[in-house]
């Protein structure tokens, strides 16, 4: 039974190899070009977090010279949700807007887009816990924004000739 399964898996692998399928993240796919994108954001805490998340999501390789420059501008707004009896918020809604421009370093038309991410976090009574909750919300929003921008970049670069 085990030998039959192994034979079936090997046969499926041969069938896929012969069909011309190229994985998105393979060497010839769009995903391999993402490692050659240099990322820049504004110089503040949220910008730093978004830049870190984007570099991780794109798999930036500093040993290779970049072919593209990604400039991202992010801003955030915070809105209280729910009220306690003492008129303080029980939760906050954090909205992060990111606008990005991808410019080829060898010239050419830039590509651009925008994304909005919303997350919530609990309001805490203790000052340290409140700061930690806010920073955790920012980190989660930055990670989701980076994921969405990465998807946009893959789609935009796959449409390029």
C-alpha positions as CSV (number, residue, x, y, z in Angstrom):
1,X,0.0,0.0,0.0
2,X,2.8,2.4,0.9
3,X,4.6,1.7,-2.4
4,X,1.5,2.4,-4.3
5,X,1.1,5.8,-2.6
6,X,4.7,6.7,-3.4
7,X,4.3,5.6,-7.0
8,X,1.1,7.8,-7.3
9,X,2.9,10.8,-5.8
10,X,5.9,10.3,-8.2
11,X,3.5,10.1,-11.1
12,X,1.6,13.2,-10.1
13,X,5.0,15.1,-9.8
14,X,5.9,14.0,-13.3
15,X,2.6,15.1,-14.7
16,X,3.0,18.6,-13.1
17,X,6.5,18.9,-14.4
18,X,5.4,18.2,-17.9
19,X,2.5,20.7,-18.0
20,X,4.6,23.8,-17.9
21,X,3.4,25.0,-14.5
22,X,5.6,27.6,-13.0
23,X,5.0,28.3,-9.3
24,X,4.5,31.9,-8.3
25,X,7.4,31.7,-5.8
26,X,9.7,29.7,-8.0
27,X,12.8,31.0,-9.7
28,X,11.0,32.1,-12.8
29,X,7.9,33.4,-11.0
30,X,7.1,37.0,-9.9
31,X,7.8,36.2,-6.3
32,X,11.6,35.9,-6.9
33,X,11.8,39.5,-8.0
34,X,10.3,40.8,-4.8
35,X,13.7,40.2,-3.0
36,X,15.2,43.1,-5.1
37,X,12.8,45.8,-3.9
38,X,14.3,48.5,-1.6
39,X,11.7,49.8,0.9
40,X,11.5,53.3,2.4
41,X,8.9,54.7,4.7
42,X,8.6,57.8,6.9
43,X,10.8,58.0,10.0
44,X,8.4,57.3,12.8
45,X,7.3,54.3,14.9
46,X,4.5,53.1,12.5
47,X,6.7,53.8,9.4
48,X,9.5,51.7,10.9
49,X,7.1,48.8,11.7
50,X,5.6,48.9,8.2
51,X,9.1,48.9,6.7
52,X,10.2,46.0,8.8
53,X,7.1,44.0,7.9
54,X,7.4,44.8,4.2
55,X,11.1,43.8,4.1
56,X,10.2,40.5,5.8
57,X,7.2,39.9,3.5
58,X,9.2,40.6,0.4
59,X,12.2,38.6,1.5
60,X,14.6,41.5,0.9
61,X,18.1,40.4,0.2
62,X,20.6,43.2,1.1
63,X,23.4,41.3,-0.8
64,X,21.6,41.9,-4.1
65,X,21.4,45.4,-5.7
66,X,17.7,46.5,-5.8
67,X,15.9,46.8,-9.1
68,X,12.9,48.7,-7.6
69,X,12.2,51.3,-4.9
70,X,9.1,51.0,-2.9
71,X,8.1,54.2,-1.1
72,X,5.2,53.8,1.4
73,X,3.4,56.6,3.2
74,X,1.3,55.4,6.2
75,X,-0.9,57.3,8.5
76,X,-3.2,56.1,11.3
77,X,-6.3,57.2,13.1
78,X,-7.7,55.8,16.4
79,X,-11.3,55.8,17.4
80,X,-12.7,54.8,20.8
81,X,-15.3,52.0,20.8
82,X,-17.7,51.3,23.6
83,X,-17.9,53.3,26.8
84,X,-17.6,52.4,30.5
85,X,-19.7,54.0,33.1
86,X,-16.9,56.5,33.7
87,X,-17.0,57.5,30.0
88,X,-13.7,55.9,29.1
89,X,-13.3,53.6,26.1
90,X,-13.3,49.8,26.4
91,X,-11.7,49.2,23.0
92,X,-10.1,51.2,20.3
93,X,-10.3,50.9,16.5
94,X,-7.0,51.6,14.7
95,X,-7.2,52.4,11.0
96,X,-3.9,52.5,9.1
97,X,-3.9,53.8,5.5
98,X,-0.9,53.0,3.3
99,X,-0.2,54.6,-0.1
100,X,2.7,53.0,-2.0
101,X,4.7,53.8,-5.2
102,X,6.9,51.2,-6.8
103,X,9.5,52.8,-9.1
104,X,12.0,50.9,-11.3
105,X,15.5,52.2,-10.7
106,X,16.4,51.9,-14.3
107,X,13.6,54.3,-15.4
108,X,10.1,53.6,-16.5
109,X,6.6,54.3,-15.3
110,X,6.0,53.9,-11.5
111,X,3.2,51.7,-10.2
112,X,1.1,52.8,-7.3
113,X,-1.7,51.8,-5.0
114,X,-3.3,52.2,-1.7
115,X,-4.6,50.0,1.1
116,X,-6.5,50.5,4.3
117,X,-6.3,48.1,7.3
118,X,-8.5,48.2,10.5
119,X,-7.8,46.4,13.7
120,X,-9.0,46.8,17.3
121,X,-7.4,46.4,20.7
122,X,-8.7,46.5,24.2
123,X,-8.2,49.5,26.4
124,X,-6.5,48.8,29.7
125,X,-6.6,50.8,32.9
126,X,-2.9,50.4,33.7
127,X,-0.7,52.7,31.7
128,X,1.9,50.1,30.7
129,X,-0.8,47.7,29.6
130,X,-2.5,50.4,27.6
131,X,0.7,51.3,25.8
132,X,1.5,47.6,25.2
133,X,-2.0,47.0,23.8
134,X,-1.7,50.0,21.4
135,X,1.7,48.9,20.2
136,X,0.4,45.4,19.6
137,X,-2.5,46.8,17.6
138,X,0.0,48.8,15.5
139,X,2.2,45.8,14.9
140,X,-0.8,43.7,13.8
141,X,-2.0,46.5,11.5
142,X,1.5,46.9,10.0
143,X,1.8,43.1,9.3
144,X,-1.6,43.0,7.6
145,X,-0.8,46.2,5.6
146,X,2.5,44.7,4.5
147,X,0.7,41.4,3.5
148,X,-1.8,43.3,1.4
149,X,0.9,45.5,-0.3
150,X,2.9,42.4,-1.1
151,X,-0.2,40.9,-2.8
152,X,-0.7,44.2,-4.8
153,X,3.0,44.1,-5.8
154,X,2.8,40.5,-7.0
155,X,-0.3,41.4,-9.1
156,X,1.2,44.6,-10.5
157,X,4.5,42.9,-11.4
158,X,2.8,39.9,-13.0
159,X,1.0,42.3,-15.3
160,X,4.3,43.8,-16.5
161,X,5.8,42.4,-19.8
